[in-house]
Amino acid sequence: ADGITVNLYPVPGVPTSTTTNALGEYSFDGLTLGDYSISIYEQATNPGGHPVYLSGTFTLSEATPDMAVDPALEPWPTGTGSISGVVTDSATHDPIPTASYNFFGNSQAASVNGFVDDPAGTYSIGDLPPGDFSISVGALGYISQSADVSVEDGEAVVHNVALVAANATISGHVEDGDGNDVPYETVNISDGTPMGHYSAVTDVNGDYSKDMLGAGTYTVSMGG
C-alpha cells in the first residue's frame, strides 16, 4: 500500500514517522539501540483516527541492529468506553483551549494525538476497548502532565487535568577552573521526572538562560 503513515515510537523517546512507497515499503535509518514500537494509520479504512496496526515492543541491540517488521493491517480493537475531561490552569482554574494530548493505548507505544477543540477546554477520546491507557496533556507555556487511566467495558472515565504554568527561569554563568568564560557549553537542567529534562547552551560570554520552566527544584549539570 502506497502513502501509508508509519509511526516509530522509541520507548521512551520522541516519535518519528515516514510513509510507505509504491511497493508498501518503509524504512527508519540511523536509530540508536533500544526498545521501539510501531503504529500504522490508514485513514480510508479507519476514519476514526485510531491506528490499524500496533506492534509489540521490539529491541534493537548489538546482536540485532537491523530488524524487519512487516505488519498485516488489522483494525485496532474498539469498544464503547471513553476518556474525557477539562484542561485548566492550576492557579487560575481557567480553561486552556489551546491544549493538546498524546494518548497511548492498551500498554502499546502507539499513540493518537488530539487537541482541545472548544473554549471550555474539554477533550474527549471515544470508542475505547477495556484496558489500561496513558495520556499526556500539554500546552504552550505550561508543563506537560502524564497519567495512567484504566477503562472498564463501556465506562465513561472523567480525567480532568490542571496544568502548571511554565513561567520560571534558570540562568547563570559558566567559568572554567581558571576563571575564564566557557562559551558554547551545554547546560543540562532536570527536575528528576521522566519528562522534565531541558538544556541550554552558553553564549560567547559563558552566560545561559532557560525559561518556560515550572516552579520546583532542579539539578543543573554540564556537558552533553
KOLNUMI-446760 format. One record per residue: residue in three letters; x, y, z of N, C-alpha, C, O in turn. Coordinates in steps of 0.1 Angstrom, whole numbers, padded with zeros to 4 digits, always signed. Layout:
residues N
ALAXYZXYZXYZXYZ...
end
This chain:
residues 224
ALA+0008-0012+0000+0000+0000+0000+0009+0012+0000+0018+0013+0008ASP+0006+0022-0008+0014+0034-0010+0008+0045-0001-0004+0047+0000GLY+0017+0053+0004+0014+0065+0011+0008+0063+0025+0000+0071+0030ILE+0010+0051+0031+0005+0048+0045+0015+0054+0055+0027+0052+0054THR+0010+0061+0065+0018+0066+0076+0022+0056+0086+0014+0048+0091VAL+0035+0055+0088+0041+0045+0097+0048+0053+0108+0056+0062+0105ASN+0044+0051+0121+0050+0058+0132+0059+0049+0140+0055+0038+0143LEU+0070+0054+0143+0080+0047+0152+0081+0054+0165+0084+0066+0166TYR+0080+0046+0176+0080+0051+0189+0091+0045+0197+0091+0034+0201PRO+0102+0053+0200+0112+0048+0210+0105+0047+0224+0096+0054+0227VAL+0110+0037+0232+0104+0035+0245+0114+0037+0255+0122+0028+0258PRO+0116+0049+0262+0108+0061+0259+0115+0069+0248+0125+0065+0243GLY+0109+0081+0244+0115+0089+0234+0105+0096+0226+0093+0095+0228VAL+0110+0104+0216+0102+0112+0207+0099+0104+0195+0108+0099+0188PRO+0086+0103+0191+0082+0095+0179+0087+0102+0166+0088+0114+0166THR+0088+0094+0156+0090+0099+0143+0082+0091+0133+0076+0081+0137SER+0080+0096+0121+0071+0089+0111+0077+0090+0097+0086+0098+0094THR+0072+0081+0089+0075+0081+0075+0063+0075+0067+0053+0072+0074THR+0064+0075+0054+0053+0069+0046+0058+0058+0037+0070+0058+0033THR+0049+0049+0034+0053+0037+0025+0054+0042+0011+0048+0052+0007ASN+0063+0035+0003+0064+0038-0011+0054+0030-0019+0045+0023-0013ALA+0055+0030-0032+0045+0023-0041+0045+0008-0039+0035+0002-0042LEU+0056+0003-0033+0056-0012-0030+0052-0015-0016+0053-0027-0012GLY+0048-0005-0009+0044-0007+0005+0056-0008+0015+0054-0013+0026GLU+0067-0004+0010+0080-0005+0018+0082+0008+0026+0078+0019+0022TYR+0088+0007+0038+0092+0018+0046+0105+0015+0053+0109+0003+0054SER+0112+0025+0058+0124+0023+0065+0127+0035+0074+0124+0046+0071PHE+0133+0031+0086+0138+0041+0095+0153+0038+0097+0157+0027+0101ASP+0161+0048+0094+0176+0046+0095+0182+0055+0106+0176+0064+0111GLY+0194+0051+0110+0202+0059+0119+0196+0059+0133+0198+0068+0141LEU+0190+0047+0137+0184+0046+0150+0194+0042+0161+0204+0035+0157THR+0192+0046+0173+0201+0042+0184+0195+0028+0189+0184+0025+0187LEU+0204+0021+0195+0199+0008+0201+0190+0010+0212+0191+0020+0220GLY+0179+0002+0213+0169+0003+0224+0156-0003+0220+0155-0011+0210ASP+0146+0000+0227+0132-0006+0225+0124+0004+0217+0125+0016+0218TYR+0116-0002+0208+0107+0005+0199+0094-0002+0197+0092-0013+0200SER+0084+0006+0192+0071+0001+0188+0067+0008+0176+0071+0020+0173ILE+0058+0002+0168+0053+0008+0155+0038+0009+0155+0032-0001+0160SER+0033+0019+0150+0019+0020+0147+0017+0025+0133+0025+0032+0127ILE+0006+0020+0127+0003+0024+0113-0011+0029+0112-0021+0023+0118TYR-0013+0040+0105-0026+0046+0103-0031+0044+0088-0023+0046+0079GLU-0043+0041+0086-0048+0040+0073-0062+0047+0073-0072+0040+0076GLN-0062+0060+0070-0074+0068+0072-0086+0063+0064-0097+0064+0069ALA-0084+0058+0052-0095+0054+0043-0104+0043+0050-0116+0043+0049THR-0097+0033+0056-0105+0022+0062-0107+0025+0077-0114+0017+0084ASN-0102+0035+0083-0103+0038+0097-0104+0053+0100-0095+0058+0106PRO-0115+0059+0096-0116+0073+0097-0117+0079+0111-0115+0091+0113GLY-0118+0070+0121-0118+0075+0135-0104+0079+0139-0103+0085+0150GLY-0094+0076+0132-0080+0081+0135-0073+0071+0144-0061+0074+0147HIS-0078+0060+0148-0071+0050+0156-0061+0043+0147-0064+0041+0135PRO-0050+0039+0153-0040+0031+0145-0047+0017+0141-0054+0011+0149VAL-0044+0013+0129-0049+0000+0124-0039-0011+0126-0042-0023+0123TYR-0027-0007+0131-0017-0018+0134-0009-0013+0146-0004-0001+0146LEU-0008-0021+0156+0000-0018+0168+0010-0029+0170+0006-0041+0172SER+0023-0027+0169+0033-0037+0171+0035-0039+0186+0032-0029+0194GLY+0040-0050+0190+0045-0051+0203+0059-0044+0204+0064-0040+0194THR+0065-0043+0216+0078-0037+0217+0088-0047+0212+0088-0059+0215PHE+0098-0041+0204+0109-0049+0199+0122-0042+0202+0121-0029+0204THR+0133-0049+0203+0145-0043+0207+0156-0044+0196+0159-0054+0191LEU+0162-0032+0194+0174-0032+0185+0186-0032+0195+0188-0024+0203SER+0195-0043+0193+0206-0045+0201+0219-0046+0193+0218-0046+0180GLU+0230-0048+0199+0242-0050+0191+0242-0063+0183+0247-0065+0173ALA+0234-0073+0189+0233-0086+0182+0223-0085+0170+0224-0091+0160THR+0213-0076+0172+0203-0074+0161+0200-0059+0159+0190-0054+0163PRO+0210-0053+0152+0209-0038+0150+0199-0035+0139+0195-0023+0137ASP+0196-0045+0130+0186-0043+0119+0174-0052+0121+0176-0064+0125MET+0162-0048+0119+0151-0056+0121+0140-0053+0110+0138-0041+0107ALA+0134-0063+0105+0122-0061+0096+0109-0064+0103+0108-0074+0110VAL+0101-0054+0103+0087-0055+0109+0077-0054+0097+0076-0043+0092ASP+0071-0065+0093+0062-0065+0081+0048-0067+0086+0043-0079+0086PRO+0041-0057+0090+0028-0059+0095+0017-0061+0085+0018-0056+0074ALA+0007-0069+0089-0005-0070+0081-0016-0061+0089-0018-0063+0101LEU-0022-0052+0081-0031-0042+0088-0043-0049+0094-0051-0056+0086GLU-0045-0047+0106-0057-0052+0113-0063-0041+0121-0056-0032+0127PRO-0076-0040+0121-0082-0029+0129-0078-0029+0143-0078-0039+0150TRP-0076-0017+0149-0073-0015+0163-0086-0019+0170-0096-0014+0167PRO-0085-0027+0181-0097-0030+0189-0104-0017+0193-0098-0008+0199THR-0117-0017+0191-0125-0006+0196-0136-0011+0205-0139-0023+0206GLY-0142-0002+0213-0152-0005+0222-0162+0006+0224-0163+0015+0216THR-0168+0006+0236-0178+0017+0239-0173+0026+0251-0181+0033+0256GLY-0161+0024+0255-0155+0032+0266-0150+0046+0261-0149+0048+0249SER-0148+0055+0270-0143+0068+0267-0135+0074+0278-0137+0070+0290ILE-0127+0084+0275-0120+0092+0284-0122+0106+0280-0119+0110+0269SER-0126+0115+0290-0129+0129+0286-0126+0137+0299-0125+0132+0310GLY-0124+0150+0297-0122+0159+0308-0120+0173+0304-0122+0177+0292VAL-0116+0181+0313-0114+0196+0311-0099+0199+0315-0094+0194+0325VAL-0093+0207+0306-0079+0211+0309-0079+0225+0314-0084+0234+0307THR-0073+0228+0326-0074+0241+0332-0060+0245+0337-0051+0237+0338ASP-0059+0258+0339-0047+0264+0346-0048+0261+0361-0058+0264+0367SER-0038+0255+0367-0038+0251+0381-0040+0262+0390-0045+0260+0401ALA-0035+0274+0386-0036+0286+0395-0049+0294+0394-0055+0297+0404THR-0053+0296+0381-0064+0305+0379-0077+0296+0377-0088+0302+0378HIS-0076+0283+0374-0087+0274+0371-0094+0278+0358-0105+0273+0356ASP-0088+0286+0350-0094+0290+0337-0091+0278+0328-0081+0272+0328PRO-0100+0276+0318-0098+0265+0308-0087+0269+0299-0084+0281+0297ILE-0080+0259+0293-0069+0261+0284-0073+0255+0270-0072+0243+0268PRO-0079+0264+0262-0084+0259+0249-0074+0255+0239-0077+0250+0228THR-0061+0258+0242-0050+0255+0232-0043+0242+0236-0032+0240+0230ALA-0047+0235+0245-0040+0223+0249-0041+0212+0239-0050+0211+0231SER-0031+0203+0240-0031+0191+0231-0028+0179+0240-0024+0180+0251TYR-0031+0167+0234-0029+0155+0242-0022+0144+0233-0024+0144+0221ASN-0015+0135+0239-0009+0123+0233-0014+0111+0241-0012+0110+0253PHE-0021+0102+0234-0028+0091+0240-0022+0078+0236-0021+0075+0224PHE-0018+0070+0246-0012+0057+0244-0021+0046+0248-0027+0047+0260GLY-0024+0037+0240-0035+0027+0242-0030+0013+0245-0021+0008+0239ASN-0037+0007+0255-0036-0007+0258-0022-0012+0259-0018-0023+0253SER-0014-0005+0267+0000-0009+0270+0009-0009+0258+0020-0015+0258GLN+0005-0004+0247+0013-0003+0234+0019+0011+0234+0014+0020+0240ALA+0030+0012+0226+0036+0025+0225+0030+0034+0214+0033+0046+0213ALA+0021+0028+0206+0014+0035+0195+0005+0046+0202-0001+0043+0213SER+0003+0057+0195-0005+0067+0201-0015+0074+0191-0014+0072+0179VAL-0024+0082+0197-0033+0090+0190-0031+0105+0195-0031+0107+0207ASN-0029+0114+0186-0027+0128+0191-0041+0135+0188-0048+0132+0179GLY-0043+0145+0197-0055+0153+0195-0054+0167+0202-0044+0170+0208PHE-0064+0175+0200-0064+0188+0205-0077+0191+0213-0088+0186+0209VAL-0076+0200+0223-0088+0206+0229-0094+0215+0218-0087+0223+0213ASP-0107+0213+0216-0113+0220+0204-0124+0229+0208-0132+0232+0199ASP-0125+0234+0220-0135+0244+0223-0130+0253+0234-0121+0250+0242PRO-0136+0265+0236-0132+0274+0246-0133+0269+0260-0126+0275+0269ALA-0141+0259+0263-0143+0254+0276-0131+0245+0280-0130+0241+0292GLY-0122+0242+0271-0110+0234+0275-0113+0219+0276-0105+0212+0282THR-0123+0214+0269-0127+0200+0270-0120+0192+0259-0117+0196+0248TYR-0118+0179+0263-0113+0169+0253-0121+0156+0255-0127+0154+0265SER-0120+0148+0245-0127+0135+0245-0121+0125+0236-0118+0128+0225ILE-0119+0113+0241-0114+0102+0233-0124+0090+0234-0126+0085+0245GLY-0130+0086+0223-0141+0076+0224-0137+0063+0217-0126+0061+0212ASP-0147+0054+0217-0146+0041+0211-0134+0033+0216-0127+0026+0209LEU-0133+0033+0229-0121+0026+0236-0125+0013+0241-0136+0011+0247PRO-0117+0003+0239-0119-0011+0245-0115-0010+0259-0108-0001+0263PRO-0118-0020+0267-0113-0021+0281-0098-0022+0281-0092-0028+0272GLY-0092-0016+0291-0078-0017+0292-0071-0005+0299-0078+0003+0305ASP-0058-0006+0300-0050+0005+0306-0045+0014+0296-0039+0010+0286PHE-0046+0027+0299-0041+0037+0289-0033+0048+0296-0033+0049+0309SER-0025+0055+0288-0017+0066+0293-0020+0078+0285-0021+0077+0273ILE-0021+0090+0291-0024+0102+0284-0015+0113+0289-0013+0115+0301SER-0009+0120+0280-0001+0131+0283-0007+0144+0277-0011+0144+0265VAL-0009+0154+0285-0015+0167+0281-0006+0178+0283+0001+0179+0293GLY-0005+0187+0273+0004+0199+0274-0002+0211+0267-0012+0209+0259ALA+0004+0222+0269+0000+0234+0262+0012+0244+0262+0020+0243+0271LEU+0013+0253+0252+0024+0262+0252+0023+0271+0264+0013+0277+0268GLY+0035+0272+0271+0036+0280+0283+0032+0272+0296+0032+0278+0307TYR+0030+0258+0295+0027+0250+0306+0036+0237+0306+0041+0233+0296ILE+0037+0232+0318+0044+0219+0320+0035+0208+0316+0024+0207+0321SER+0039+0199+0307+0031+0187+0303+0029+0178+0315+0037+0177+0325GLN+0018+0171+0315+0014+0162+0326+0009+0149+0321+0001+0149+0311SER+0014+0138+0327+0010+0125+0322+0003+0117+0333+0006+0120+0345ALA-0005+0108+0329-0012+0100+0339-0017+0087+0333-0019+0086+0321ASP-0018+0076+0341-0023+0063+0337-0038+0063+0340-0042+0066+0351VAL-0046+0058+0331-0061+0057+0332-0065+0043+0328-0062+0039+0318SER-0074+0037+0336-0080+0024+0333-0094+0026+0329-0102+0034+0335VAL-0098+0019+0319-0112+0019+0314-0118+0006+0314-0113-0004+0308GLU-0130+0004+0320-0137-0008+0320-0146-0009+0308-0148+0002+0301ASP-0152-0020+0305-0161-0022+0294-0172-0012+0294-0181-0012+0303GLY-0173-0003+0284-0184+0007+0283-0183+0018+0293-0192+0026+0294GLU-0172+0020+0300-0171+0030+0311-0167+0044+0305-0159+0044+0296ALA-0173+0054+0310-0170+0068+0306-0162+0074+0317-0167+0078+0328VAL-0149+0074+0316-0140+0079+0326-0138+0094+0324-0135+0099+0313VAL-0139+0102+0335-0136+0116+0335-0122+0118+0341-0119+0114+0352HIS-0113+0124+0333-0100+0127+0338-0097+0142+0335-0093+0146+0324ASN-0099+0150+0345-0096+0164+0344-0081+0167+0346-0074+0160+0354VAL-0075+0177+0340-0061+0180+0340-0059+0195+0344-0064+0203+0337ALA-0051+0197+0354-0048+0211+0358-0033+0213+0355-0024+0207+0363LEU-0029+0221+0345-0016+0223+0341-0009+0234+0349-0016+0244+0352VAL+0003+0232+0352+0011+0243+0359+0018+0252+0349+0025+0247+0340ALA+0016+0265+0351+0023+0274+0342+0038+0273+0342+0044+0272+0353ALA+0044+0274+0331+0059+0273+0330+0064+0288+0329+0067+0293+0318ASN+0065+0295+0340+0068+0309+0340+0081+0311+0348+0084+0323+0352ALA+0089+0301+0351+0101+0303+0359+0113+0302+0349+0112+0297+0338THR+0124+0308+0353+0136+0309+0345+0148+0305+0354+0149+0309+0365ILE+0157+0297+0348+0170+0294+0354+0181+0300+0345+0181+0297+0333SER+0190+0308+0351+0201+0314+0343+0214+0314+0351+0213+0312+0363GLY+0225+0315+0344+0238+0315+0352+0249+0318+0342+0248+0322+0331HIS+0261+0317+0348+0273+0319+0341+0283+0308+0343+0284+0303+0355VAL+0290+0303+0333+0299+0292+0334+0313+0296+0332+0317+0303+0322GLU+0322+0293+0341+0336+0295+0341+0344+0283+0343+0339+0273+0349ASP+0356+0282+0337+0365+0271+0340+0373+0273+0353+0370+0283+0360GLY+0382+0264+0356+0389+0264+0369+0398+0276+0370+0402+0280+0381ASP+0401+0283+0359+0410+0295+0359+0402+0307+0359+0407+0318+0358GLY+0389+0306+0359+0380+0318+0359+0377+0324+0345+0372+0335+0344ASN+0380+0316+0335+0377+0320+0321+0363+0316+0317+0358+0306+0321ASP+0357+0325+0309+0343+0322+0304+0344+0309+0296+0353+0307+0289VAL+0333+0301+0297+0332+0289+0289+0320+0291+0279+0309+0289+0282PRO+0323+0294+0266+0312+0296+0256+0308+0283+0250+0315+0273+0250TYR+0296+0283+0245+0290+0272+0237+0291+0258+0244+0294+0248+0238GLU+0288+0259+0257+0288+0247+0265+0273+0243+0268+0265+0252+0271THR+0270+0230+0267+0257+0225+0270+0254+0225+0285+0262+0219+0293VAL+0243+0231+0290+0239+0230+0304+0227+0222+0305+0216+0225+0298ASN+0227+0211+0313+0216+0202+0314+0208+0206+0327+0214+0208+0337ILE+0195+0207+0325+0186+0211+0336+0175+0200+0338+0169+0197+0328SER+0174+0195+0350+0164+0184+0352+0157+0186+0365+0163+0190+0375ASP+0144+0182+0365+0136+0182+0377+0134+0168+0383+0127+0166+0393GLY+0141+0158+0376+0141+0145+0381+0129+0136+0377+0128+0124+0380THR+0120+0142+0368+0109+0134+0363+0112+0130+0349+0121+0136+0342PRO+0105+0120+0344+0108+0115+0330+0107+0125+0319+0115+0125+0310MET+0098+0135+0321+0096+0145+0310+0103+0158+0314+0102+0168+0306GLY+0109+0159+0325+0115+0171+0330+0130+0173+0327+0137+0177+0336HIS+0134+0171+0315+0148+0173+0311+0149+0184+0301+0142+0183+0290TYR+0157+0194+0304+0159+0205+0295+0174+0208+0293+0182+0203+0300SER+0177+0217+0283+0190+0221+0281+0191+0235+0276+0182+0240+0270ALA+0203+0241+0278+0206+0254+0273+0220+0254+0269+0228+0245+0273VAL+0224+0264+0261+0238+0265+0256+0244+0279+0260+0237+0289+0258THR+0256+0279+0266+0262+0292+0269+0265+0300+0257+0268+0295+0246ASP+0264+0313+0258+0267+0322+0247+0282+0325+0247+0290+0318+0255VAL+0287+0334+0239+0301+0337+0238+0307+0342+0251+0319+0341+0252ASN+0299+0347+0260+0304+0352+0273+0302+0342+0284+0306+0344+0296GLY+0297+0329+0281+0296+0319+0291+0282+0320+0298+0281+0313+0308ASP+0273+0329+0294+0261+0330+0300+0250+0321+0294+0251+0318+0282TYR+0241+0316+0302+0230+0308+0297+0217+0311+0304+0217+0317+0315SER+0206+0308+0298+0193+0310+0304+0183+0301+0298+0183+0298+0286LYS+0174+0295+0307+0164+0286+0302+0151+0291+0309+0149+0291+0321ASP+0141+0295+0300+0128+0299+0306+0118+0289+0303+0121+0277+0300MET+0105+0292+0305+0094+0283+0303+0095+0271+0312+0091+0260+0308LEU+0100+0273+0324+0101+0262+0334+0090+0264+0345+0085+0275+0348GLY+0085+0252+0350+0076+0253+0361+0083+0255+0374+0095+0252+0375ALA+0076+0260+0384+0082+0261+0398+0086+0248+0403+0079+0238+0401GLY+0098+0247+0410+0102+0234+0416+0117+0234+0418+0123+0244+0417THR+0122+0222+0421+0136+0220+0424+0143+0214+0412+0138+0204+0407TYR+0154+0219+0407+0161+0214+0395+0176+0211+0398+0182+0217+0407THR+0181+0202+0391+0195+0199+0391+0202+0204+0378+0197+0202+0368VAL+0213+0211+0380+0220+0217+0368+0233+0210+0367+0241+0209+0377SER+0236+0205+0355+0249+0199+0352+0255+0203+0339+0247+0209+0331MET+0267+0200+0337+0274+0205+0324+0277+0193+0315+0279+0182+0320GLY+0278+0196+0302+0282+0186+0292+0270+0179+0286+0259+0179+0291GLY+0273+0173+0274+0262+0166+0267+0263+0168+0252+0255+0162+0245
end
